[in-house]
Amino acid sequence: MKDTTLKCPRCQIEMKQIKREEITIDVCPSCGGMWLDHGEIPRLLEINNNQRAPNKQPNSK
């Protein structure tokens, strides 16, 4: 099995993986840097917008 653990390009410390929906985000516990795969930033924004949409209330007069 291939090791998929990344090292932070800045600190050279092993990055921790966190999950948001189906997306894996690698985060450096030292400097807070994050690593995402291609196309995942727009997907995270879409997930965030979809979660916020039901909370919006129409303007009432």
C-alpha positions as CSV (number, residue, x, y, z in Angstrom):
1,M,0.0,0.0,0.0
2,K,1.3,3.4,-1.0
3,D,2.0,6.0,1.8
4,T,-0.2,9.1,1.0
5,T,0.9,11.2,3.9
6,L,2.2,14.6,2.8
7,K,4.9,16.7,4.5
8,C,4.5,20.4,4.7
9,P,6.6,22.1,2.1
10,R,7.4,24.9,4.5
11,C,8.0,23.0,7.8
12,Q,8.7,19.5,6.6
13,I,6.3,18.2,9.3
14,E,3.8,15.4,8.5
15,M,0.4,17.0,7.6
16,K,-2.8,15.8,9.3
17,Q,-5.8,14.9,7.2
18,I,-9.3,16.3,7.8
19,K,-12.5,15.5,5.9
20,R,-15.1,18.0,4.8
21,E,-17.9,16.1,3.0
22,E,-16.0,13.9,0.4
23,I,-12.9,16.2,0.3
24,T,-9.7,15.5,2.2
25,I,-7.7,18.5,3.3
26,D,-4.1,18.1,4.4
27,V,-3.3,20.6,7.2
28,C,0.1,21.4,8.8
29,P,-0.2,21.3,12.6
30,S,2.7,23.6,12.9
31,C,2.1,26.5,10.5
32,G,-1.6,25.9,9.6
33,G,-0.8,25.6,5.8
34,M,-3.4,23.6,3.8
35,W,-3.1,21.4,0.7
36,L,-6.0,20.6,-1.6
37,D,-6.2,18.7,-4.8
38,H,-7.1,20.3,-8.1
39,G,-10.7,21.4,-8.3
40,E,-11.4,21.1,-4.5
41,I,-11.5,24.8,-3.6
42,P,-14.6,25.4,-5.9
43,R,-16.2,22.2,-4.5
44,L,-15.6,23.4,-0.9
45,L,-17.2,26.8,-1.8
46,E,-20.2,25.0,-3.3
47,I,-20.6,22.9,-0.2
48,N,-20.4,26.0,2.0
49,N,-22.9,27.9,-0.1
50,N,-25.3,25.0,-0.1
51,Q,-25.2,24.7,3.7
52,R,-25.8,28.4,4.1
53,A,-28.6,28.8,1.6
54,P,-31.4,27.2,3.8
55,N,-30.6,29.7,6.6
56,K,-31.2,32.7,4.5
57,Q,-34.6,34.4,5.1
58,P,-36.4,36.3,2.4
59,N,-36.6,40.1,3.0
60,S,-39.9,41.0,4.6
61,K,-41.5,44.4,4.4
